[in-house]
Amino acid sequence: MMKKWSLIILSLLVVIALSACSGNGGNSSESQGGTKDKGKITFAFWGAQSEADAIKQAIDNFETNYPDIQVESQWIQKDYLTKLQTMIAGGTTPDVMLISGGDLPGFANAFQELKLDESLFSSPSLVDSMSVDGKAYAAPFIIKPKVMAINVDLFEKNNIPLPSKTEPMTVEQFNDIAKNLTSGEGATKIFGSEPLWLGNWIYAFGGQFYSDDLSKSALDSPEVIAAAEYIVSSKQAGIVPNDSEKQGQSMMNWYLGGRIGMFTDFGPWYLPQMADVQKFKWDIVPFPGNGGSKEVNGLALSKDSKNAEAAETFINHLTQNEEVQKIIGGNKNAYGVPVISSATSAFETVSPDKNLKAFVLAAEKQHTQEAQKGTNEINNEMKAIDDTTPIGIGNKDVKEVFPQVAEKINKILQQN
């Protein structure tokens, strides 16, 4: 009897030992992804040289951790979406593709649905931004929010207190400061801000492009109309350059030259350029009125992938591994803010003497890009805003034009 019990206990110890070995968190592909995680996968992405370098480092990290999987990079430097469409149509779709939330609806049919745990990411909105009709078709990879850069010297010269680094100023406060920063005339005039972009300021007034279920355009809402009227009034008041003054000019160059006090459309891609600024002191603060929107880029899995398990392992590693996210987020060329909370501190080290915390806060709280399947058709209808209202070059009242544009967009949405 004792011998029988000894054999049972010995068997259980063997089982426990084997279980411990299989869950030891080691780096081999056997332990992390199973024996099927082998072979070669292809990965398509866009971006500048600096972004490609950051992604290459992330791929190297993956191949070190998963030596049985080889990743063939397909860095597409121009016309990314067009070339992606060509590859999909031609049956040469990459296994994994970088895609922005704004472009995702137009490509979702070519991607596999992914089962994502939104609690793994810094904000539930990140998975929403990668979803179409409630289904996730890409995993969040990197966030590119909008904040506001300020010319600190101009603030101090005009005895204007510096804005909070964590709390956004109100639209009214922004307007008052812009007026006080504006001075001079002609070729040396200093403006409170660069021309305001509707896509950012809609959110500062509590509006959005579409209804919450994305079934209707919200361009005819009181909030959006108010944002449009403010943009027009800022031009008429001369606190931003008008169409003649900005014609052929780079507003970023004007900011770098000291002619713009507040640059509101400021994304992380400007940080490397700002590193060389010696002419004036500058810093970063939250976008006024909680406005602006964040672009979320994700990694999608082709529905035609011949090595889907390995491709999914690659996606999971690049989007959920803390070391990789720190490589991407801590890149000196400021690729963007990591999508997992434990890695966001890496982004703040890119320019440690600047308030990059504003980007991190925006990545958590800012509205995500709103996207629809009929993007090109909708953009064509949106041209009427610039062509016929004072936001652009026209004279018609925004209260007249915006509802008309909304009605045309609604017809497009009904067709899709």
Summary of the structure (lengths in Angstrom):
residues: 416
radius of gyration: 25.0
end to end distance: 73.4
largest distance: 102.7
contacts: 1337
relative contact order: 0.16
helix: 48%
strand: 16%
